[in-house]
């Protein structure tokens, strides 16, 4: 499958759904990519994508469906943390630095949409909140 890099200038990448491997940019228009995004944080690739059942968050071969069977948590601030829990057990835990921190201090118009565009993991969290109880067919029709 082909996914867009979360940053527009990152181009389109080939994404292996089994291994989570991500290629260097390929010659493919963003409009011809599948739905989803890839992001590199601290040397690892992460993806949000979809299949015919749900949205999926993935790193390497590990993946979690953005459904109500799991819980996504995120903490905000300059040092952030995202967690994925199943039955109260943490299955994924990542601490990372918020790249948009400088913009918050300098831009009086900076808002939630800006923050989400500066933070891939916040986007994943917000997609889980919005779609965890929804039918993927509805998502595909939007």
N, C-alpha and C positions, 0 to 999 in steps of 0.2 A: 504494500500500500504506500501511497505518497501522502505525507503530511507537511504542512507549512511549519516553519520555525515560528515560535511565538512572537519574536521580533520580526517585523516585516523584512528587514534587510538580511535576514538569515536564509531566505530562499525556501525552496521546497526540498525535502529530504525523503529518501526511501526509508521506510520503517518496516522492520521485520516483526510481525505480530507475535511470533513464538519466542524469539530470543530478546527482543527489544533493541536490537542493533539499529543504529542510525547511520546513514551514509553521509558523505560530504554533499554539498548542494548539487542538485541535478538540474539539467535544462528542462524545465517544465513550468508552465505558467501556474500561478497560484490558483487560478480559477479551475484548473484541471486536476487539482489535488483532491484527495478524499477529505472528509470532514475530520479535523483534529489538528493538534499542534504538538511540536516537540520543544523541549527546553533542556539546556545543559546547565547543571548546577554542581559545583565542586567536582568536576570531572565525570559526572554520571549523567546519562540521558534520562529524561522523563517524558511521558506522553499522555495526552488525553485524546481519546479517539472513541469511535462508536462501532458497534456491530449491529446485527439485527435484533439484539435483545436489550442492550442498554449502552450508556456511556461507560467508558473504562479509563481508569488511571493506571499507568504501567511504568515500571522501571525494570530494565532487564527482563527476565522471564516472569517476574512477579507482577500480578495485576489484581485490581479490585474493581468490581462493578460499582458504579455510582448508584447504588440502590439502598434501601433502608435497612438491609441486612448488615451494613457496616456504618460506622460513624466517622465522619471526618471532623477534625478539630484544627483550628488555626489560632495562633496568638499573633497579635500585631505589635509593632514597635520597630526599632531599627534591627534588632535581632529577633527573628521570627522562628516559628516552629509549626510544622504541620504533622499531624498524626492520623493514622487510620486504625480504628479499633473494631474488633469483632467480638461480640459478647463480653465487652469490657476489657479485652486483652489487646494490648498495642501490637499491631502487626507491622506497622511502618512508622518511623519517627525520624524526622529530618529537621535540623536547625540550620538556618540560613540567614544571610544578611539581606535586608530590604534594599534593593537598588534604587528605589525612588525617594529615599530619605532626604536627599538634598533638595528635591523638588518641593517637598512639603514645606520646607523652611523658606524657599525663595518665591514660590508661586501662590499668590493669594487666591487664585481660582482653582487650585488643585482640589479635586474631589474624589469621591468613591470610584468613579469611572476611570480616572487617571490612575488611582492606586491599583485597581484591578489590571489595567494595561501594563503596569510596571511590575506586577507580581504574578507570575504564572501559577503559583500554588494557591494564591487567593482566588484566582479564576477557577481553578479546579474545585476548591471548596464551595464557591458560589454556585457552580454548576451542579455539584452534589445537592446542595440545599434546594435548588430550583427543580431538579429532575429526579430525585431519589424515589418519589412516589408516582411519577408520571410514566405513561406508556411511551416507549421509544418511537412508536409510529407517529405520535403527536410531534415529537422532536423532528423527525424526518420530514414532516409536512410544513415545518416553519421555515 
